[in-house]
Amino acid sequence: MEGKRLEEVIGEMLRERKLTIATAESCTGGLLSHRITNVPGSSKYFLGGVVAYSYDAKEHILHVRHNTLYGFGAVSKETAIEMARGVRHLFDSDIGIGITGIAGPGGGTPEKPVGLVYISLSVPGHTWYREHRWKGSRLENKEQSAEAALQMVLDYLEGNLAAEETESC
């Protein structure tokens, strides 16, 4: 891994294991997909991505349930989980990643402050999620979120996702 970017290491692992990945992004606006596709040969494992900013896009493209969006909000672990599962099914990929959050500088509330991000990783039969609270600018929050999503994929590939991050299917 020394001297290699996270997306390069993940790409090699996905290629070696013949696994595919798809992304569902909200607050990162496609940055995760951008990083994955910056690796030559990524077409062998990256099937596609959806940037779903609106509730309608999350609901109609990714099949996030209406009750989830309006009950928990677009920025919630529940929505991230359904985004990850939805994109995995949409592209029929081995791994689905969902990211939703508040990049800032506005849009935060006391309950859901700027920098709050949920990332979920879904594989057949299992889903994990992580909550992050970044303190940077809009761009820094997006970059940290994309990096954290890549780290989560690496953790999955290395068998290092924690049981407390699990959401039952």
C-alpha positions as CSV (number, residue, x, y, z in Angstrom):
1,M,0.0,0.0,0.0
2,E,3.0,2.3,0.5
3,G,3.0,5.1,-2.1
4,K,-0.4,4.1,-3.5
5,R,-3.6,5.9,-3.2
6,L,-6.5,4.2,-1.4
7,E,-8.5,3.9,-4.6
8,E,-5.6,2.1,-6.3
9,V,-5.2,-0.4,-3.5
10,I,-9.0,-1.1,-3.5
11,G,-9.0,-1.4,-7.3
12,E,-6.3,-4.0,-7.2
13,M,-8.2,-6.0,-4.5
14,L,-11.5,-5.8,-6.4
15,R,-9.9,-6.9,-9.6
16,E,-8.0,-9.8,-8.0
17,R,-11.2,-11.0,-6.3
18,K,-13.4,-10.3,-9.3
19,L,-15.7,-8.1,-7.3
20,T,-17.8,-5.2,-8.5
21,I,-18.8,-1.9,-6.9
22,A,-21.4,0.8,-7.4
23,T,-21.9,4.1,-5.6
24,A,-24.9,6.2,-4.4
25,E,-23.8,9.7,-3.5
26,S,-25.5,12.7,-2.1
27,C,-23.3,15.2,-0.3
28,T,-20.1,14.1,-2.1
29,G,-21.7,14.9,-5.5
30,G,-19.9,12.2,-7.4
31,L,-16.5,12.7,-5.8
32,L,-16.2,9.0,-4.7
33,S,-17.0,7.8,-8.2
34,H,-14.5,10.3,-9.6
35,R,-11.8,8.9,-7.3
36,I,-12.6,5.3,-8.2
37,T,-12.6,6.0,-11.9
38,N,-9.3,7.8,-11.8
39,V,-7.7,4.4,-11.6
40,P,-6.8,2.9,-15.0
41,G,-8.8,-0.3,-15.5
42,S,-11.5,0.7,-13.1
43,S,-14.1,-0.3,-15.7
44,K,-13.4,-3.9,-14.7
45,Y,-14.9,-3.4,-11.3
46,F,-16.8,-0.1,-11.2
47,L,-20.3,-0.6,-12.6
48,G,-21.7,2.9,-12.1
49,G,-22.8,5.5,-9.7
50,V,-25.8,7.7,-8.9
51,V,-25.7,11.2,-7.6
52,A,-29.0,11.5,-5.8
53,Y,-29.4,14.9,-4.2
54,S,-33.2,15.2,-4.1
55,Y,-35.6,13.1,-2.1
56,D,-37.3,12.1,-5.4
57,A,-34.0,10.8,-6.8
58,K,-33.3,8.8,-3.7
59,E,-36.8,7.4,-3.7
60,H,-37.4,6.7,-7.4
61,I,-33.9,5.7,-8.5
62,L,-32.4,4.2,-5.4
63,H,-35.7,2.9,-3.9
64,V,-35.1,4.5,-0.6
65,R,-38.5,4.2,1.1
66,H,-40.7,7.3,1.4
67,N,-41.2,6.5,5.1
68,T,-37.4,6.4,5.6
69,L,-36.8,9.7,4.0
70,Y,-39.7,11.5,5.8
71,G,-39.4,9.6,9.0
72,F,-35.6,9.7,9.5
73,G,-34.6,12.4,7.0
74,A,-32.3,12.3,4.0
75,V,-29.3,12.6,6.3
76,S,-29.6,9.4,8.4
77,K,-28.1,6.0,8.8
78,E,-31.3,4.5,7.6
79,T,-31.2,6.5,4.3
80,A,-27.5,5.7,3.8
81,I,-28.3,2.0,4.3
82,E,-31.1,2.0,1.8
83,M,-29.0,4.0,-0.7
84,A,-26.2,1.4,-0.5
85,R,-28.7,-1.5,-0.9
86,G,-30.5,0.3,-3.7
87,V,-27.5,1.1,-5.8
88,R,-26.2,-2.5,-5.3
89,H,-29.5,-3.8,-6.7
90,L,-29.7,-1.2,-9.4
91,F,-26.3,-2.1,-10.9
92,D,-26.3,-5.8,-9.7
93,S,-22.9,-5.2,-8.1
94,D,-21.2,-7.2,-5.3
95,I,-20.7,-4.0,-3.2
96,G,-22.9,-0.9,-2.9
97,I,-21.8,2.3,-1.1
98,G,-24.2,5.0,0.0
99,I,-23.2,8.4,1.3
100,T,-25.5,11.1,2.6
101,G,-24.7,14.1,4.8
102,I,-24.5,17.9,5.2
103,A,-21.4,19.3,3.5
104,G,-22.1,22.9,4.6
105,P,-21.6,25.7,5.1
106,G,-25.4,25.9,5.7
107,G,-28.2,23.4,6.1
108,G,-27.2,22.1,9.6
109,T,-29.4,22.0,12.7
110,P,-28.6,21.3,16.3
111,E,-29.7,17.7,15.8
112,K,-27.9,17.3,12.4
113,P,-25.0,19.7,12.3
114,V,-22.9,20.7,9.2
115,G,-20.4,17.9,8.7
116,L,-22.7,15.1,9.8
117,V,-22.2,12.2,7.2
118,Y,-23.5,8.7,7.1
119,I,-21.7,6.1,4.9
120,S,-23.1,2.6,4.3
121,L,-21.6,-0.4,2.6
122,S,-23.9,-3.2,1.4
123,V,-23.1,-6.7,0.2
124,P,-25.5,-9.6,-0.3
125,G,-26.8,-10.5,3.1
126,H,-25.0,-7.8,5.1
127,T,-24.9,-4.1,5.5
128,W,-22.7,-1.8,7.6
129,Y,-22.8,1.9,8.4
130,R,-20.6,4.6,9.9
131,E,-21.4,8.0,11.2
132,H,-18.8,10.8,10.8
133,R,-18.8,14.4,12.0
134,W,-16.4,16.6,10.0
135,K,-15.4,20.1,11.0
136,G,-14.0,21.4,7.7
137,S,-15.2,23.5,4.8
138,R,-17.7,22.2,2.2
139,L,-14.9,20.8,0.0
140,E,-13.0,19.4,3.0
141,N,-16.1,17.6,4.2
142,K,-16.7,16.1,0.8
143,E,-13.1,15.0,0.5
144,Q,-13.1,13.5,4.0
145,S,-16.4,11.7,3.2
146,A,-15.0,10.2,0.0
147,E,-11.8,9.1,1.8
148,A,-13.8,7.6,4.6
149,A,-16.0,5.6,2.1
150,L,-12.8,4.3,0.4
151,Q,-11.5,3.3,3.8
152,M,-14.7,1.5,4.6
153,V,-14.4,-0.5,1.3
154,L,-10.8,-1.4,2.3
155,D,-11.9,-2.4,5.8
156,Y,-14.5,-4.6,4.2
157,L,-12.1,-6.2,1.8
158,E,-9.6,-6.8,4.7
159,G,-12.4,-8.2,6.9
160,N,-12.1,-5.3,9.4
161,L,-15.7,-4.0,9.6
162,A,-16.9,-4.0,13.2
163,A,-20.0,-5.9,14.4
164,E,-21.4,-2.7,16.0
165,E,-21.5,-1.1,12.5
166,T,-23.8,-3.9,11.3
167,E,-27.4,-3.4,10.2
168,S,-29.3,-6.6,9.8
169,C,-30.9,-7.3,6.4
